[in-house]
């Protein structure tokens, strides 16, 4: 009997090579768990059992032959449905992509496939990764495994819920303004948004290209490091991807003596805002725990924080309206009949796009078109890009004084399903602590903090560009302290 | 900044964005847009006359590679997803009106 809660990506290889179980048995156990639980959670949009079992057997065969295997060989992963896996659907939770089947692997998938990883299925998200609760999916509702009346967060809500409910050992998500970290926080798992450019975006269905990054959602910080280290790297198919020369050993095996030297900053602007009492308490305790390692804390200032959401959403809307223009109802659709009936192309586009996009997508496309249109461009889009420079400079200045910045991941714990759907602005405001890392391009991780209530709280660690090793290292030792207590 | 967006402006935007909107959608969108655009007005408080815009997520400089033939392009695979093809090309309804 395989105990799924005990498995991690980090102990996975040892379990296989010590013959505690085979990859096939473990993958079968995950499908069993999914069949039992996912009716109530709704993490997956599609399952791919045959392909997964076949991939698992390949790893078992390698082990039987005595070949060395990658640490993630045979590891059962969940993939957000805006990432392309060849020959599998990739809907981005949108009706306009309902029939789309990916014709190639995203670079991150290619890397994981080379490692021998197994893809259990594709997970639910807010349509085209727009939202904060996964309620904007055109296909289904995902529920928080800690309380099924509450949202899992978004947009990678399916991936976060799958990890929290032991329906996958690791998962990939995408993070445009917090879409990995906020659901990780709400579901009590670890979520890493890498530095912009650290991971190739090729094969990720673009939301806002200057903000998007692919990253891991996992059960531990160590697992996140392992998955990140496997998917990162420069890629000829994404000209913004780069390899600054990461030290693998620093990423995977952080040393306590180095972590103790890190200086941690608390940005005062992030603690002035209205915070849930549960969040405040959990974060204060987390700070005390980290201080017990002998780490020095310091108050820092990110003075333009109150302008972050406005800048973020203008840029997000503008890039979305441009990226979603390719979805014309023809190129990624198989609706032959509709195409034949159409009188002219413009009417066809308007009808298909009007029917195919959900209300949040339409809202953002219209707003993006507005902020980019002549007469408003300077007042909105150009202004937002300048404010983005100021926000980035805030981080550059703060990082002269400290190595890592600590904040709550979200001002609240998971909210009730349906409580924010009618008020888009209210939903946008819940992203206050996560959007800045995307605007500045810096890495950030959400790690479960010990909370007094049933609903999890996440602590966010933000690092310098390409210094994932700092936040993973500090995160790992903090996580060890939480486990002991 | 003009945040009192009108119904006529919304209809124009919907045309530019190639979206059909129902009456009900238009009504809700107008309310949402006014509220969201009003929120954006706070950026006006900042003097950014001396600030350069940040155009992307990276500060990498553009470089050019040698213009050489590559065998590993994915050209053609997108065609597998075309709903209707004619001689290997995408077939669509008429784009221009015929004037006979």
Interface residues (C-beta under 8 A of the other chain):
Chain A: X100 X101 X103 X104 X196 X197 X209 X210 X211 X239 X240 X242 X304 X306 X307 X309 X310 X311 X313 X314 X321 X325 X328 X330 X331 X332 X333 X334 X335 X336 X339 X340 X342 X343 X344 X345 X346 X348 X349 X350 X351 X353 X354 X355 X357 X359 X362 X363 X365 X366 X367 X369 X370 X373 X376 X379 X380 X382 X383 X384 X385 X386 X387 X388 X389 X390 X392 X424 X425 X428 X438 X439 X441
Chain B: X1 X2 X5 X9 X10 X13 X14 X15 X16 X17 X18 X19 X20 X21 X25 X28 X29 X32 X33 X35 X36 X37 X39 X40 X42 X43 X44 X45 X46 X48 X51 X52 X53 X54 X55 X56 X57 X58 X60 X62 X74 X77 X78 X80 X81 X82 X83 X84 X90 X91 X92 X93 X94 X95 X97
